[in-house]
Amino acid sequence: MPKPSPVTPDAPAHIRTPLLTQQWLDLAFIHWAVEPDVVAGLLPKGTVPDIHDGVTYVGLVAFRMHRVGWLRMPGVPYLGTFPETNVRLYSVDAHGRRGVVFRSMDASRLIPVVMGRVGFRLPYLWSRMAVRSAGDTVTYTSSRRWPGPRGASSRITVRTGERIEEPTELEHFLTARWGMHNAFFGGPEPVAYLPNHHPRWPLYRAELITCEENLITAAGLPAPSTAPVSVLYSPGVPVRLGRPARPAGIPTP
């Protein structure tokens, strides 16, 4: 398999004509280290686990999606604005492109959920959700409605700390992901790659006050048995998503 591209805090290329524009706001990044063979079978054809210091990661990321827009049109204030919480894995393809693979994407707007499932073949799920700030704490809640499993829910509270002036290589590895791998097109072809571009993340230390969730096991992963190895917060960034490139290629051992 080709060597993965370097971990960089800045996007490798500008996206001149975006497929989608949006903002990701008030993000909590919570991560657990796992052995690569635990998640390898959950990644789509054409990718393998992306590894940092011998392990890969399961991410639980809660945030507010804000004003999703198509092409160069203005973002939509209501349908394009909603809380989201995703469970994600870390992937690399035969071209060395690092990305994420979403195992679940809970969101509170039904129309974007249906569009994401039908138009992009993404694992969007309709949930009751809220994001509430109080002082230096942010609380994210979700309760799944459709298509299930019913009872999948989360309650996450983080307390934000000091700004991280120089993020570590691991912190860049977990947050500076410049694309996603997904089977956008269906059929026998390998997974495709959808790039994104945004400014460098403003990252803050964060303390995990509450983490009551079963979204990770609902996504087909083992329940975490230890405390997370990384908890970060970001006020957010504006984002441009490019068009899916196909195929991504099939890594070989």
TIKEGU-211931 format. One record per residue (C-alpha): z, y, x negated; residue number from 1. Coordinates in Angstrom, 2 decimals, padded with zeros to 5 digits. Each point is the difference from the previous one (the first is absolute). Layout:
N
+---------+---------+---------+-----+
:       w :       v :       u :   n :
+---------+---------+---------+-----+
:       Z :       Y :       X : NUM :
...
+---------+---------+---------+-----+
//
This chain:
253
+---------+---------+---------+-----+
:       w :       v :       u :   n :
+---------+---------+---------+-----+
:  000.00 :  000.00 :  000.00 :   1 :
: -000.81 :  003.49 : -001.35 :   2 :
:  002.88 :  002.10 : -001.25 :   3 :
:  001.42 :  002.21 :  002.79 :   4 :
: -000.71 :  003.70 : -000.23 :   5 :
:  002.79 :  002.11 : -001.53 :   6 :
:  002.90 :  001.12 :  002.18 :   7 :
: -000.62 :  003.72 :  000.40 :   8 :
:  001.96 :  002.60 :  002.02 :   9 :
: -003.24 :  001.84 :  000.82 :  10 :
: -002.91 : -001.29 :  002.08 :  11 :
: -002.86 : -001.30 : -002.16 :  12 :
: -002.74 :  001.72 :  002.00 :  13 :
: -000.35 :  002.76 :  002.59 :  14 :
: -001.30 : -000.97 :  003.45 :  15 :
: -002.53 :  002.68 :  000.95 :  16 :
: -000.86 : -001.24 :  003.49 :  17 :
:  003.05 : -001.67 :  001.49 :  18 :
: -000.18 : -002.58 :  002.75 :  19 :
:  003.49 :  001.06 :  001.14 :  20 :
:  002.42 :  002.80 : -000.83 :  21 :
:  003.72 : -000.03 :  000.72 :  22 :
:  003.40 :  000.91 : -001.33 :  23 :
:  002.75 : -002.45 : -000.94 :  24 :
:  003.38 :  001.71 :  000.46 :  25 :
:  003.72 : -000.81 : -000.47 :  26 :
: -000.59 : -003.32 : -001.75 :  27 :
:  002.66 : -002.54 : -000.92 :  28 :
: -001.21 : -002.56 : -002.55 :  29 :
:  002.22 : -003.11 : -000.15 :  30 :
: -000.97 : -002.87 : -002.31 :  31 :
:  001.13 : -003.48 : -000.93 :  32 :
: -001.25 : -002.01 : -002.97 :  33 :
: -001.45 : -003.46 :  000.75 :  34 :
: -001.69 : -002.73 : -001.99 :  35 :
: -003.81 :  000.23 :  000.24 :  36 :
: -000.39 : -003.53 :  001.39 :  37 :
:  002.18 :  000.94 :  002.99 :  38 :
: -002.62 :  002.47 :  001.27 :  39 :
: -003.27 : -001.27 : -001.53 :  40 :
: -000.88 : -002.03 :  003.09 :  41 :
:  000.45 :  003.05 :  002.25 :  42 :
: -002.61 :  002.12 : -001.76 :  43 :
: -003.60 :  000.07 :  001.22 :  44 :
: -002.79 : -001.84 : -001.74 :  45 :
: -001.18 :  001.94 : -003.03 :  46 :
:  003.40 :  001.30 : -001.13 :  47 :
:  003.01 : -001.24 : -001.95 :  48 :
:  003.51 :  001.46 : -000.30 :  49 :
:  000.26 :  003.10 : -002.16 :  50 :
:  002.76 : -000.59 : -002.53 :  51 :
:  002.34 :  002.33 : -001.84 :  52 :
:  002.26 : -001.53 : -002.68 :  53 :
: -000.59 : -003.49 :  001.34 :  54 :
:  000.75 :  000.63 :  003.68 :  55 :
: -001.66 :  001.52 :  003.03 :  56 :
:  001.57 :  001.86 :  002.91 :  57 :
:  000.50 :  000.09 :  003.75 :  58 :
:  000.05 :  003.55 :  001.32 :  59 :
:  001.53 :  001.34 :  003.21 :  60 :
: -001.36 :  003.52 :  000.47 :  61 :
:  001.03 :  002.25 :  002.91 :  62 :
: -001.55 :  003.41 :  000.61 :  63 :
: -001.68 :  002.42 :  002.38 :  64 :
: -003.77 : -000.07 :  000.36 :  65 :
: -001.17 :  003.55 :  000.74 :  66 :
: -003.28 :  001.29 :  001.44 :  67 :
: -002.45 : -002.81 : -000.67 :  68 :
: -003.55 :  001.34 :  000.02 :  69 :
: -003.49 : -001.51 : -000.28 :  70 :
: -002.39 :  001.19 : -002.72 :  71 :
:  000.40 :  003.76 : -000.39 :  72 :
:  001.25 :  000.62 :  003.52 :  73 :
:  003.50 :  001.48 :  000.51 :  74 :
:  002.84 : -002.48 :  000.31 :  75 :
:  001.09 : -000.99 :  003.50 :  76 :
:  003.46 :  001.44 :  000.82 :  77 :
:  001.24 : -002.58 :  002.55 :  78 :
: -001.90 : -003.28 : -000.26 :  79 :
: -000.28 :  000.50 : -003.76 :  80 :
:  003.71 :  000.66 : -000.54 :  81 :
:  002.56 : -002.82 :  000.19 :  82 :
:  002.69 : -001.90 : -001.91 :  83 :
: -001.10 : -003.08 : -001.94 :  84 :
:  001.80 : -002.74 : -001.93 :  85 :
: -001.94 : -002.51 : -002.05 :  86 :
:  000.69 : -003.15 : -001.97 :  87 :
: -002.30 : -000.19 : -002.99 :  88 :
: -000.85 : -002.06 : -003.05 :  89 :
: -001.64 :  000.95 : -003.29 :  90 :
: -003.45 : -001.26 : -000.90 :  91 :
: -002.75 :  000.14 : -002.60 :  92 :
: -003.64 : -001.10 :  000.31 :  93 :
: -002.64 : -001.29 : -002.41 :  94 :
: -001.04 :  003.55 : -000.88 :  95 :
:  003.54 :  000.78 : -001.11 :  96 :
:  000.63 :  002.31 :  002.95 :  97 :
:  003.66 :  000.16 :  000.94 :  98 :
:  000.82 :  000.34 :  003.68 :  99 :
:  002.32 : -000.93 :  002.82 : 100 :
: -000.30 : -002.67 :  002.67 : 101 :
:  001.69 :  000.76 :  003.30 : 102 :
:  001.79 : -002.88 :  001.67 : 103 :
:  001.09 :  002.13 :  002.98 : 104 :
: -000.38 :  003.62 :  001.09 : 105 :
:  002.30 :  001.05 :  002.86 : 106 :
: -001.06 :  003.26 :  001.68 : 107 :
:  001.03 :  001.80 :  003.18 : 108 :
: -003.42 :  001.03 :  001.42 : 109 :
: -001.86 : -002.71 :  001.90 : 110 :
: -003.53 :  001.43 : -000.35 : 111 :
:  000.15 :  000.28 : -003.82 : 112 :
:  001.50 : -003.51 : -000.11 : 113 :
: -002.92 : -001.43 :  001.97 : 114 :
: -002.52 :  001.97 : -002.06 : 115 :
:  001.57 : -001.19 : -003.24 : 116 :
: -000.02 : -003.63 :  001.14 : 117 :
: -003.51 : -000.01 :  001.44 : 118 :
: -001.78 :  002.49 : -002.26 : 119 :
:  001.63 : -000.81 : -003.34 : 120 :
:  001.49 : -003.47 :  000.55 : 121 :
:  003.37 :  001.33 : -001.14 : 122 :
:  003.28 : -001.60 :  001.16 : 123 :
:  001.09 :  002.94 :  002.16 : 124 :
:  002.75 : -000.67 :  002.56 : 125 :
:  001.20 :  002.19 :  002.84 : 126 :
:  003.71 :  000.86 : -000.20 : 127 :
:  002.57 :  002.43 :  001.33 : 128 :
:  000.80 :  002.17 : -003.01 : 129 :
:  001.81 :  003.13 : -001.11 : 130 :
:  000.61 :  001.95 : -003.20 : 131 :
:  003.06 :  002.27 : -000.01 : 132 :
:  001.33 :  002.25 : -002.76 : 133 :
:  003.59 :  001.22 : -000.29 : 134 :
:  000.88 :  001.94 : -003.13 : 135 :
: -001.00 : -002.09 : -002.99 : 136 :
: -000.44 : -003.24 :  001.99 : 137 :
: -003.05 : -001.36 :  001.81 : 138 :
:  000.17 : -002.85 :  002.53 : 139 :
: -003.01 : -002.07 :  001.03 : 140 :
:  000.19 : -002.37 :  002.99 : 141 :
: -002.52 : -002.38 :  001.51 : 142 :
: -000.07 : -002.66 :  002.70 : 143 :
: -003.18 : -002.01 :  000.46 : 144 :
: -001.77 : -000.01 :  003.37 : 145 :
: -003.42 : -001.62 : -000.52 : 146 :
: -001.38 : -002.43 : -001.00 : 147 :
:  003.22 : -001.34 : -001.46 : 148 :
:  002.03 : -001.76 : -001.05 : 149 :
:  002.30 :  001.69 :  002.50 : 150 :
:  003.34 :  000.81 : -001.56 : 151 :
: -001.48 :  001.11 : -003.32 : 152 :
:  001.81 :  003.25 : -000.79 : 153 :
:  001.41 :  002.19 : -002.72 : 154 :
:  002.59 :  002.69 : -000.54 : 155 :
: -000.17 :  001.68 : -003.40 : 156 :
:  002.04 :  002.97 : -001.21 : 157 :
: -000.41 :  001.57 : -003.43 : 158 :
:  001.80 :  002.88 : -001.66 : 159 :
: -002.22 :  002.05 : -002.25 : 160 :
:  001.14 :  000.94 : -003.48 : 161 :
: -001.40 :  001.88 : -002.98 : 162 :
: -003.67 :  000.54 : -000.77 : 163 :
: -001.46 : -002.47 : -002.51 : 164 :
: -001.67 :  002.11 : -002.66 : 165 :
: -001.39 : -002.94 : -001.99 : 166 :
: -000.47 : -003.14 :  002.14 : 167 :
:  000.17 : -003.33 : -001.83 : 168 :
: -003.01 : -002.27 : -000.34 : 169 :
:  001.48 : -002.21 :  002.74 : 170 :
:  000.39 :  002.98 :  002.34 : 171 :
: -003.65 :  000.90 : -000.57 : 172 :
: -000.98 : -003.67 :  000.49 : 173 :
:  001.74 : -000.10 :  003.40 : 174 :
: -001.24 :  003.33 :  001.36 : 175 :
: -003.25 :  001.01 : -001.74 : 176 :
: -002.27 : -002.52 :  001.72 : 177 :
: -003.52 :  001.36 :  000.31 : 178 :
: -001.42 : -002.39 :  002.58 : 179 :
:  000.58 : -002.89 :  002.38 : 180 :
: -001.50 : -003.47 :  000.08 : 181 :
: -000.93 : -001.33 :  003.43 : 182 :
: -002.62 : -002.16 :  001.73 : 183 :
: -001.56 :  003.01 :  001.74 : 184 :
: -003.34 : -001.62 :  000.73 : 185 :
:  000.91 : -003.56 :  000.95 : 186 :
: -002.25 : -002.96 : -000.66 : 187 :
: -000.10 : -002.04 : -003.21 : 188 :
: -000.06 :  002.97 : -002.40 : 189 :
:  002.95 :  000.74 : -002.27 : 190 :
:  002.49 :  002.74 :  000.75 : 191 :
: -001.16 :  003.62 : -000.23 : 192 :
:  001.70 :  002.97 : -001.64 : 193 :
:  000.71 :  003.31 :  001.74 : 194 :
:  000.88 :  002.79 : -002.48 : 195 :
:  002.33 :  002.92 :  000.59 : 196 :
:  000.64 :  003.30 : -001.75 : 197 :
:  002.99 :  002.31 :  000.11 : 198 :
:  002.03 :  002.26 : -002.31 : 199 :
:  002.58 : -001.53 : -002.31 : 200 :
:  003.03 : -001.20 :  001.97 : 201 :
:  003.07 :  002.26 :  000.02 : 202 :
:  002.71 : -002.67 : -000.34 : 203 :
:  003.76 :  000.18 :  000.50 : 204 :
:  002.81 : -002.42 : -000.66 : 205 :
:  001.37 : -001.46 :  003.24 : 206 :
:  003.02 : -001.99 :  001.10 : 207 :
: -000.50 : -002.69 :  002.62 : 208 :
:  002.74 :  000.57 :  002.58 : 209 :
: -001.24 : -002.45 :  002.66 : 210 :
: -002.66 : -002.69 : -000.06 : 211 :
:  000.12 : -002.21 :  003.06 : 212 :
: -003.40 : -001.60 :  000.43 : 213 :
: -001.91 : -003.20 :  000.66 : 214 :
: -003.48 :  001.44 : -000.52 : 215 :
: -000.30 : -001.75 : -003.35 : 216 :
:  000.59 : -003.48 :  001.41 : 217 :
: -002.19 :  000.82 :  003.03 : 218 :
: -002.75 :  000.73 : -002.54 : 219 :
:  000.26 : -003.55 : -001.38 : 220 :
:  002.13 :  000.78 : -003.05 : 221 :
:  003.42 : -001.32 : -001.00 : 222 :
:  002.92 :  002.21 :  000.97 : 223 :
:  001.30 :  002.03 : -002.96 : 224 :
:  003.06 : -001.63 : -001.52 : 225 :
:  000.95 :  002.85 : -002.34 : 226 :
:  000.20 :  003.78 :  000.09 : 227 :
: -003.32 :  001.80 : -000.50 : 228 :
: -000.91 :  000.79 : -003.61 : 229 :
: -001.47 :  003.40 :  000.90 : 230 :
:  000.72 :  002.56 :  002.73 : 231 :
: -001.99 :  003.23 : -000.08 : 232 :
: -000.74 :  002.91 :  002.32 : 233 :
: -002.93 :  002.41 :  000.14 : 234 :
: -000.57 :  002.98 :  002.29 : 235 :
: -003.65 : -001.04 :  000.06 : 236 :
: -003.58 :  000.77 : -000.95 : 237 :
: -003.37 :  000.75 :  001.67 : 238 :
: -002.32 : -003.00 : -000.24 : 239 :
: -003.76 : -000.66 :  000.06 : 240 :
: -001.25 : -003.54 :  000.65 : 241 :
: -003.45 : -001.08 : -001.17 : 242 :
: -002.36 : -002.57 :  001.44 : 243 :
:  000.63 : -003.70 : -000.61 : 244 :
: -001.93 : -001.44 : -002.96 : 245 :
: -001.16 : -003.58 :  000.36 : 246 :
:  000.45 : -002.48 : -001.41 : 247 :
:  003.03 :  000.37 : -002.22 : 248 :
: -000.80 : -003.17 : -001.94 : 249 :
:  001.92 : -003.21 : -000.47 : 250 :
:  002.44 : -000.18 : -002.92 : 251 :
: -000.16 : -003.16 : -002.09 : 252 :
:  002.99 : -001.50 : -001.83 : 253 :
+---------+---------+---------+-----+
//
